[in-house]
Amino acid sequence: MQVYLDNNATTKVDEKVFEEMTPFFCEMYGNPNSLHSVGSATHPKIAEAFDYLYEGINADDEDDIIITANATEANNWVVKSVWLDRILDGEKNHIITSEVEHPAITAACNYLEKKGVDITYLTVNEEGVLEADAVADAIREDTALVSVMWANNETGKLFPIKEIGAICKEKGVLFHSDATQAIGKVKVDVQDAGVDMISFSAHKFHGPKGVGGLYIKKGVQLSPYMHGGEQMDGRRAGTLDVASIVGMGKAMQLATNTMALAYEINHVGMLRDKLEKAILKIPDTIVIGDTKNRTPNTTLISIKGVEGEAMLWDLNKNGISASTGSACASEDLEANPVMNAFGSDSELAHTGIRFSLSRFNTEEQIDYAIEKIKEAVERLRSISSSYAYTPKNHVSELEHN
Ligand SMILES: Cc1ncc(COP(=O)(O)O)c(CNc2co[nH]c2=O)c1O
C-alpha cells in the first residue's frame, strides 16, 4: 500500500486541476501578450484564475497578486527589493524575521547581512511560536521590514499574524508573511490579518509545481525582481505560464472554499490526531512544539532511539512517505533551526519525523501507517546501541486502538 504523508514537501495535483490545465499545452497554447486570437483565447481562463486567487485569500480588487515561479522567488523578491528600495535607497537598515522561517527567507536575510544589513532573528517560545510582543520590542526607527511565516512547515504551528499585523500597522513598518504552509489548511484572509504581502506556492495545495505568487496590498511600493517584458504590468517580467496559472487558480478555489477548509479540519485533522495519538502510545515519543494552534495536517514527532533517516528508510520500504524534522546536510545529520529553536538536544534533533497529511489520505491508510511505524520502531530500537530497552517500553506489548 502506498501512503503519502509528506504533503508539506509537495502535494499531488488534483485531477480536477489537471483537467483545467490540459487545454493550454497543445490547443490553447498562445502567448497571452500576443495581439492575435490564439493569444487572446487564453484570457478568459486567466481572468477566472485570478478571480479564484483573489477570492481564496480575500484580497481586495485594488490589491495585486503577481505570479512567480514559487514561494522561494516571492520570498527573495520581498527581502531583496526591500533592501533595494528602503535600505540602499532609503534610511532603513534593519529587518526582523524569525529563526524558524523557511531557508527562502533566512538564506536571503543571511545574504543581506553580508551586505551590511542588520537582521533580527526572533526566537520562538517553548511551544514553537513567535510572540507578537517580541516583534513590537524589536522594531526600531530604521526597521524596513517584518517577515514572519503564517504556519511553520515542520511543526504546523500557526503564528500570531493578526497581532503582528496590527503592531506593524501602528508602527508604520512593512509586514510580509510567508503563507506557503497555511493556504488550503487554514483560512488565510489578507485583509483581516492586515498583512502588506504574502507568498505562496501552488504545489502546496494540490496545484502544479513551478508556479506561485506574491500578494501585494494596494499602495505598497516594491521594485520588480525580474525585469523585461510588460507582463504583470512590469512588476514581474516573463511570458506567463498559462497552464500553471489556470491550475493554481483552480487549486486555490478547491482548497480554500468553506467546505474544503471544514474538511481539512474535520477529516484531515481527525486522521492526523489518530496517527499522532497512536504514535504517542509508544514509550519515549513526544510531539515537537505543542499540539495547540497548528495546521490540521501536520505532526512533528521525536521517537527516542530511532534515527530519523533510518525510520524514513524503513517506512519507505513499506510504501510510506514522510520526512525528517532535521535537514540532512551530509552523512551526519545537522539539526535544523526548528529543532534547535525548541532547545532540543542533539539526540532529539536527530529523531524528528514529520508526517503531513492531505485530503487524499484515508483512514485505512493511517491504520496501515500506524502498524508499520510500530514495527519500524520495534526493529530499529532493538538494534540501537543507544536505546535502553526494557520490558515496559516494548512497543509490541502495546495495545493498538
Ligand atoms: C514555509 C515555506 N516557505 C517557502 C517554501 C518554498 O516553497 P517552494 O519555493 O515552492 O519550494 C516552503 C517549502 N517547504 C518545503 C519543501 O520541502 N519540504 C518543505 O517543508 C515552505 O514550507
The ligand as an SDF file (V2000), in Angstrom:
LIG
                    3D

 22 23  0  0  0  0  0  0  0  0999 V2000
    7.0930   27.9450    4.6530 C   0  0  0  0  0  0  0  0  0  0  0  0
    7.7040   27.6660    3.3040 C   0  0  0  0  0  0  0  0  0  0  0  0
    8.1000   28.7160    2.5340 N   0  0  0  0  0  0  0  0  0  0  0  0
    8.6520   28.5140    1.3230 C   0  0  0  0  0  0  0  0  0  0  0  0
    8.8460   27.2460    0.8280 C   0  0  0  0  0  0  0  0  0  0  0  0
    9.4500   27.0770   -0.5430 C   0  0  0  0  0  0  0  0  0  0  0  0
    8.4540   26.6800   -1.4480 O   0  0  0  0  0  0  0  0  0  0  0  0
    8.8910   26.4470   -2.9890 P   0  0  0  0  0  0  0  0  0  0  0  0
    9.5030   27.7140   -3.4330 O   0  0  0  0  0  0  0  0  0  0  0  0
    7.6150   26.1190   -3.7090 O   0  0  0  0  0  0  0  0  0  0  0  0
    9.8610   25.3160   -2.9620 O   0  0  0  0  0  0  0  0  0  0  0  0
    8.4490   26.1280    1.5850 C   0  0  0  0  0  0  0  0  0  0  0  0
    8.7010   24.7130    1.0740 C   0  0  0  0  0  0  0  0  0  0  0  0
    8.8010   23.7710    2.1230 N   0  0  0  0  0  0  0  0  0  0  0  0
    9.2570   22.5070    1.9520 C   0  0  0  0  0  0  0  0  0  0  0  0
    9.7620   21.9500    0.8470 C   0  0  0  0  0  0  0  0  0  0  0  0
   10.0780   20.6310    1.1720 O   0  0  0  0  0  0  0  0  0  0  0  0
    9.7850   20.3820    2.4850 N   0  0  0  0  0  0  0  0  0  0  0  0
    9.2600   21.5290    2.9910 C   0  0  0  0  0  0  0  0  0  0  0  0
    8.8770   21.6590    4.1510 O   0  0  0  0  0  0  0  0  0  0  0  0
    7.8600   26.3480    2.8460 C   0  0  0  0  0  0  0  0  0  0  0  0
    7.4560   25.3090    3.6140 O   0  0  0  0  0  0  0  0  0  0  0  0
  1  2  1  0
  2  3  1  0
  2 21  2  0
  3  4  2  0
  4  5  1  0
  5  6  1  0
  5 12  2  0
  6  7  1  0
  7  8  1  0
  8  9  2  0
  8 10  1  0
  8 11  1  0
 12 13  1  0
 12 21  1  0
 13 14  1  0
 14 15  1  0
 15 16  2  0
 15 19  1  0
 16 17  1  0
 17 18  1  0
 18 19  1  0
 19 20  2  0
 21 22  1  0
M  END
$$$$
